């Protein structure tokens, strides 16, 4: 599943920035058009800090696009984050270990 990718465009609902893993939660429509809360699991905050990510990088309401490997069970609406673009408050990108752009 790690080689598969899905992209979700939506609004930040919550950013949990604590060990062992950071989570970015996004509200977006599912393929049927129903609102869903998607969770994107990220690495540890200490690793993200080395890549320019801070606890205030995302705020509730920010418009984002997230791409990641989907969970095996599609009904849980989760992914392992591979790429994120924030459009609100100035465009900001992160892709893999390359850090923000």
Secondary structure as UniProt FT lines:
FT   TURN            2..3
FT   STRAND          6..16
FT   STRAND          23..29
FT   TURN            31..32
FT   STRAND          35..41
FT   HELIX           45..50
FT   TURN            51..52
FT   TURN            55..56
FT   TURN            60..61
FT   STRAND          63..70
FT   HELIX           74..76
FT   STRAND          78..86
FT   TURN            88..89
FT   STRAND          92..95
FT   HELIX           96..98
//
